């Protein structure tokens, strides 16, 4: 479907020209609100034209976008009169309610029925239209963010998401912005390029994927948060592993990876017995197998086999030792 040309949206200017207001605002909240707008507009377009053979969703997009903007601006300006006892003070959550009200008010009877009967199909059409609007720049990101900032300033009565300080002199504003709690700051974690509102820096740090944190399995390493899962199942020394000789009969329960060498040393004779069983195809607990182990022990110190840390290498070492033993035995 073809979307109509989209003129730039002009927002009302509220600042006194003789004053200098702080411009800083919570960028994450702005971003979140801007991402709510396109899907809500697309939903209104789909529901408004559902079942109408003479209108397509794209044909009403421009009109509904203007109506949606006016609805949000008007409702946000009067919201404080109704919000004195409200526990919800997050602008993005309040805006989500406003958007639901708008979409519901533009829904035709057929749209309401189709939304109930064909909700999955309807959601697909909404997603497709919202994506088309995004790709064709019907409502550009910068315009949506400008609207979001205006809405936040109207709705943020407790000043949790934007700075509302105003100064008489530009020099006073400049001095304030150096330390404003809503100023944008760079994440300090190596590799992270995020620009965060200063007041949210600690919150970001608690989830930053580049933050170096202690291993969840309590090994000695510090690992970037985003690599923790891979670390824990690959190179972590505290990763639980089975004995390398598990497949030939070692039934010791799984233990931390860093204990493999110690385990193989402590259970060397036991492992040798089971590898001999594999080589000679006899029962590991048979008297013959035990005699073979004793002969090897008398011939050479079994500790020489301790460097073999898997079935293949230990098998090779034992065969080599047995071959020597055959040559010297009468």
N, C-alpha and C positions, 0 to 999 in steps of 0.2 A: 504494500500500500504506500501511496505517496503522501508524505507529510507536507503541510503548507509551509511557506517561508516563515521564519520565526524572528520577529523584531526583538530588539533588546528590551528587557524589562527594566523600567526605571523605578527605583524604590524611593519612597519619600525621604527627604532630608530633614532631620530633626535637630541638628546641632546649631547652636547659636554661633554665628560667624565671629563674634567677639570673644569666644572662649575656645579652649584647647582641650578636648576630651581625650582620655586615654583610649587607644584603638585596640588594645590587646583583649583577646577572647580565647576561650578554650577551643583549640583547633579540632580536637577529637570529637567534641560535641557538635561542632559545626559540620564536620565531615559526616557524622552519623545522621544528622537531620537532612543534609543534602541528598543522601542515598535513600531516604524514605520518599522523596518527592516524586521521582519518575514512576516507580511502581504504582503509587497511589493515583497519579494522573492517568496512567495506562488503564487501571481498573475502572476509573470513572468513565473513560472513553468507551471501553468494552461494554460496560453495563448500561450506559446511556443509549447505546445504539443496538443493543441485542434485539434481534427479531425485526429490526426495521430494514426493509429492502431498499430504502432510498438514502440511507446514510451509512457511511463507513466510520469506524473509530477514528481514523486519521482526519476525517473531515470536521470533527468537533474538537480536535486536540487544541487548536489555538484558542478557541473560545473558553474551553474548560481550564486551560492553563491560567488564563487571566482571572477567571472566576475563582480558581483555587488560590491564587496568590492573594486576591482581595479577601477571600474568606479567612485565610491564615492571619493576615495583617489585622483585620478587624477583630477577629476572635482573640488574638493575643493581646491586643490593647485593652480589651475589657475583661480579660481573664482574672486579673487581680481582684476584681469585685466579687468573684465567685470562689476564690481560692484561699480565703483566709483560714479555713478549717481543713484544707486539703493537706494530706501527708506527702503527696507527690510533688516534688519541686524540681525534678529533672526535666529540662526543656524538651529533650528528644522524646520522652515518654508522653508528655503533654501534647506535643505536636502529633504524635502517632494517633492519639484520640481525636484530635481535630481532623486529621486526614480521614479517619474512619467515618466521622460524621459527614464530611463532605462527600465521600464516595457513596454513602448510603442515601444522601439527599438527592443525588443525581441518578439513582438507579430507577430504570423503568420497571413496570410490572413484569414484562417479559424478562427483563434483565434479572429481576429478583428470583423469578422461577428458574431461569436457566442457571443462575448462580447456585441454586439449591440442588437442582437435578444433575447438572453437568459441571460440578465444581472443579474436577480435575482438568477437564477440557478448557474451562474458563481460565484456570491458573496458567495453562500453557499459552493461551492467547495473550494474557496480560504480560507474561514474561517476554514473549516475542515482540510485542509492541514497545515495551520498555527498552528492550535491547535495540530496536530500530531507532527509537528516539535518541538513545545514547550515541549510537554510531553516526547518526546524521546531524548531531549537534542541535537537536530541536530545542533543548533546554540545557545550555552549556553548564558545565560544572561550576565555573566561576560565578555565573548568575545564581545558581541554586545556593551556593555558599554565601553569597551576599544577602540573599533572602533569609537564610538560616541565621546569619549574624544579627540581622534586624529582629528576628523573632526571639532569639536568645536574650537580647537586651530588654525586650518587652516582658519576657516571662521570668527572667532570673531575678526575682524580688529579693532574694537573700544574698545576691552577689557571689554565688558559688561557681559561676561559669564565665563571668566576664568582669572586667574592671569598669566601674562607672564614674571614676574620679574625673573631675573637670578642673582646669587651671586657667588662671587669668593671663599668664605669661607662657610663651613657648618654652623658655628656658626652664620653667618649673616642670612642665610636662616632660621635657627631655631628661631631667634629673630623676623624675619619678619612674620613667620607663626603664631606666637602668636596673631598677630593683623590683619592678612590678611583679607580683606573684603570678600574673597571667602571661608574662613575656615568653616568647618561644626560646627554648634552649635545646642544645644538642645532647643526645644520650651519650654518657661517658663510656659506655661499654665498647670495647674494641670491635670494629666491624659493623656496628649498628649506625645507620645513617638517619635514624628517626629524629624529627624535630618535634619536641613535646612542650606543652604548656608547663611552665616551671612548677605550678602547683600540683601537676600530675606526674612529676618526674619520679617520685618514690613509687607511685602506683605502677608506672611503666617499668621501672627497674625490677619490680617483683615478678614480672612476666616476660621481660625482654629475652628473646631467644639467644642473644649474644652474651648474656650475663654469665660469668664464670661462677659456678656453684660446686659445692662438694658433692662427690659421687653419692648417689642415692643408696648404693650398696656398701657405702662406707669404706671404699678403698682409699688409697693415699692421694688420688688425683683430684684436681679441680677440672671441671668439664663445662663447656658452653651448654646452656640449658637446651638448646635445640639439638644437641648431639647426645643428650643423656641416654635416650633409649638405645641408640646404636652402640654407645660405649658399654652399656650394661650387658648387652648380649654378645659383644665381640671381644674387646680387649681387657675388660675390667678384671682385675686380679681376684675380685670377690665373687665373680660369676660362678654359679654352681655348675659343676661338670661331673660326669661319670668318669670312673677310672678308665684310662686308655685300654685296659685289658678287660673291660666289662664284657666285651663280645666273646671272650674265651672262658669266662667263668668267674671273674672277680665281682662279687656281689656287695661290696662296700657301698654304702649310701653315698649319694652325690655330696661333694665337698667343694670349698672355694678353689678356684683355679690355681691360686698361688701355692696350694698345698700338694699339687700333683707330684712334684719331685720328691717331697718328703714321703708321700704315700708309697710311691714306687720303690723307694729305698727300703721302707719298713716292710713292705709286702713282696720283696724281691723273690724270696724262695717260693712263695705261694704262686706268683706269676710264672716263674720258671716251670713249676710243676704243671700248670695248665697249658703252657706253650708246648711242653714235651708231649702232653696228651694230644695236642693238635698235630704235632709232627709225626707221632707214632700211632695215632688213632687208637689209643687205649684209654681206659678210665683214669682220670686224674688221681683218684684215691687208691688205685691198685698198688699192690706191693711192688710190681715191676717199675712203675713210675717213680715211686719213692726211692727205689734202689738206683735209678738213673740219676736222680738229683744228688744222692749221696756220692755216687761215683764222680760226678762233676765237681762236687765240693772238695773231694779229696785230691782231684787232679789240679784244679785251680781255684783261686778265691772267687766266689760268685759275685763279689762286689765289682768285679770287672764288667759285669753285665748291667750294672746300675745305670750306665749312660743310655741304655736302650729304653726309650720312653714310649714305645708303642709295640704292637704285636709283630709287625713286619721286621723291625730292627732287632728285636729280641730273638725272633725266630732265626734270623740270619746269624746272630752272635752265638746262639746255642748250637746250631748246625756246625759252625766253624770250630767250636770247642769240642764237639763230639768227634769231629773228623780227626782232630789232633789226638784225642784220647784213643781212638781205634789204632792209630799208628804206634802208640807206645805200649798198649796193652799186649800181653803175651797171647 
